[in-house]
Amino acid sequence: MNFSNWLLVFCTLLIFYCLGIIWFCQLVVYPLFAHVGKNEYQGYHRYYSSHIPFPVILPGFASFFLPIALIFLRPESVPLGLALANAGCGLLSLYVTVALEIPRHSRLENGGKQETVIQELILYNWPRTIGMTGSACLMLAMLVLAFAPV
């Protein structure tokens, strides 16, 4: 197996790890924010934010950027179109994270519980969840093409 194949396998594993996280956040973690008491909310959110860098943030950002590398370092049997579509999913997820989600997390952490902001966090996370799901499907397709018998 060459470097391109190893990179593809690594990216696929990373994307599927992040896929589980994003769906868990969408269906459990973010809705749970609304059930935390107003007086406990800032402490809860600060605790949450301080404990997600290694298991959530670092893999998440890696999953946004590594598909760009696959455009140039993909196995020969993987069409450029699949790699470009995958990178597009990563860039969509990156945009949603930076432009929509991080500012809302900051508002919650600094301003305490705000029902409207929690609902926006859930709503605006859907494009990221869909982007990550699309990326996982594309990665699976690329993996099949890369390792299909010739």
C-alpha positions as CSV (number, residue, x, y, z in Angstrom):
1,M,0.0,0.0,0.0
2,N,1.4,3.4,-0.9
3,F,1.1,6.8,0.8
4,S,-2.0,7.8,-1.1
5,N,-3.8,4.7,0.0
6,W,-2.7,5.1,3.6
7,L,-3.9,8.7,3.6
8,L,-7.2,7.7,2.2
9,V,-7.7,5.0,4.9
10,F,-6.7,7.5,7.6
11,C,-9.0,10.2,6.3
12,T,-11.9,7.7,6.1
13,L,-11.4,6.6,9.7
14,L,-11.2,10.2,10.8
15,I,-14.3,11.2,8.9
16,F,-16.3,8.3,10.3
17,Y,-15.1,9.2,13.8
18,C,-16.2,12.8,13.3
19,L,-19.5,11.6,11.7
20,G,-20.4,9.9,15.0
21,I,-19.5,13.0,17.0
22,I,-21.5,15.4,14.8
23,W,-24.6,13.2,14.9
24,F,-24.3,12.8,18.7
25,C,-23.9,16.6,19.1
26,Q,-26.9,17.2,16.8
27,L,-29.2,14.8,18.4
28,V,-28.1,14.7,22.0
29,V,-25.6,17.3,23.1
30,Y,-27.0,20.5,21.6
31,P,-30.6,19.7,22.6
32,L,-29.4,18.9,26.1
33,F,-28.2,22.5,26.4
34,A,-31.8,23.6,26.7
35,H,-32.3,21.3,29.7
36,V,-29.5,22.8,31.8
37,G,-30.7,25.2,34.5
38,K,-30.2,29.0,33.9
39,N,-28.0,29.4,37.0
40,E,-25.8,26.4,36.1
41,Y,-25.6,27.1,32.4
42,Q,-22.4,29.2,32.2
43,G,-20.4,26.8,34.3
44,Y,-21.8,23.8,32.3
45,H,-20.9,25.4,29.0
46,R,-17.5,26.4,30.2
47,Y,-16.9,22.8,31.3
48,Y,-18.2,21.5,28.0
49,S,-15.9,23.9,26.0
50,S,-12.8,23.1,28.0
51,H,-13.2,19.3,27.5
52,I,-13.8,19.1,23.8
53,P,-10.6,20.3,22.2
54,F,-8.9,16.9,21.9
55,P,-11.8,14.6,21.2
56,V,-13.9,17.0,19.1
57,I,-12.2,20.2,17.9
58,L,-8.9,18.8,16.7
59,P,-10.3,15.8,14.7
60,G,-13.1,18.1,13.4
61,F,-10.8,20.6,11.9
62,A,-8.5,17.9,10.6
63,S,-11.6,16.4,8.9
64,F,-12.3,19.8,7.2
65,F,-8.8,20.2,5.8
66,L,-7.5,16.7,5.0
67,P,-10.0,16.3,2.1
68,I,-8.2,19.2,0.4
69,A,-4.9,17.2,0.6
70,L,-6.8,14.2,-1.0
71,I,-7.4,16.3,-4.1
72,F,-3.7,16.2,-4.7
73,L,-2.7,13.0,-3.0
74,R,-5.5,10.7,-3.8
75,P,-5.0,7.2,-5.3
76,E,-5.0,7.2,-9.1
77,S,-8.2,5.2,-9.2
78,V,-10.1,7.9,-7.4
79,P,-11.7,10.4,-9.7
80,L,-10.9,14.1,-9.2
81,G,-14.6,14.9,-9.0
82,L,-15.1,12.7,-5.9
83,A,-12.1,14.4,-4.2
84,L,-13.4,17.8,-5.1
85,A,-16.9,17.1,-3.8
86,N,-15.4,15.7,-0.6
87,A,-13.3,18.8,-0.2
88,G,-16.5,20.9,-0.8
89,C,-18.2,19.0,2.1
90,G,-15.2,19.8,4.3
91,L,-15.2,23.5,3.4
92,L,-19.0,23.7,4.0
93,S,-18.5,22.2,7.5
94,L,-15.6,24.6,8.1
95,Y,-17.7,27.6,7.1
96,V,-20.6,26.5,9.4
97,T,-18.2,25.9,12.3
98,V,-16.3,29.3,12.0
99,A,-19.1,31.6,10.8
100,L,-22.2,30.1,12.6
101,E,-21.4,27.7,15.4
102,I,-18.3,29.2,17.2
103,P,-20.0,32.7,17.6
104,R,-23.1,31.0,19.1
105,H,-21.0,29.0,21.5
106,S,-19.2,32.2,22.5
107,R,-22.5,33.9,23.2
108,L,-23.7,31.0,25.3
109,E,-20.4,30.8,27.2
110,N,-20.3,34.6,27.9
111,G,-24.0,35.4,28.2
112,G,-25.3,32.3,29.8
113,K,-28.4,30.3,28.8
114,Q,-30.2,31.8,25.8
115,E,-33.0,29.7,24.4
116,T,-32.9,31.4,21.0
117,V,-29.1,30.9,20.6
118,I,-29.5,27.2,21.6
119,Q,-32.1,26.8,18.9
120,E,-29.9,28.6,16.4
121,L,-27.0,26.3,17.4
122,I,-29.1,23.3,16.6
123,L,-30.6,24.7,13.4
124,Y,-27.3,26.0,12.0
125,N,-25.5,22.7,12.8
126,W,-27.7,20.8,10.3
127,P,-25.6,21.9,7.2
128,R,-22.4,20.8,9.1
129,T,-24.1,17.5,10.0
130,I,-25.2,17.0,6.4
131,G,-21.8,18.0,5.0
132,M,-20.0,15.5,7.3
133,T,-22.5,12.8,6.3
134,G,-21.8,13.6,2.6
135,S,-18.1,13.5,3.2
136,A,-18.4,10.1,4.9
137,C,-20.3,8.7,1.9
138,L,-17.8,10.1,-0.5
139,M,-14.9,8.8,1.5
140,L,-16.5,5.3,1.4
141,A,-16.9,5.5,-2.3
142,M,-13.3,6.6,-2.8
143,L,-12.1,3.8,-0.5
144,V,-14.1,1.2,-2.6
145,L,-12.6,2.6,-5.8
146,A,-9.0,2.7,-4.4
147,F,-9.2,-0.9,-3.2
148,A,-11.4,-2.5,-5.8
149,P,-9.8,-5.5,-7.6
150,V,-8.3,-4.5,-11.0
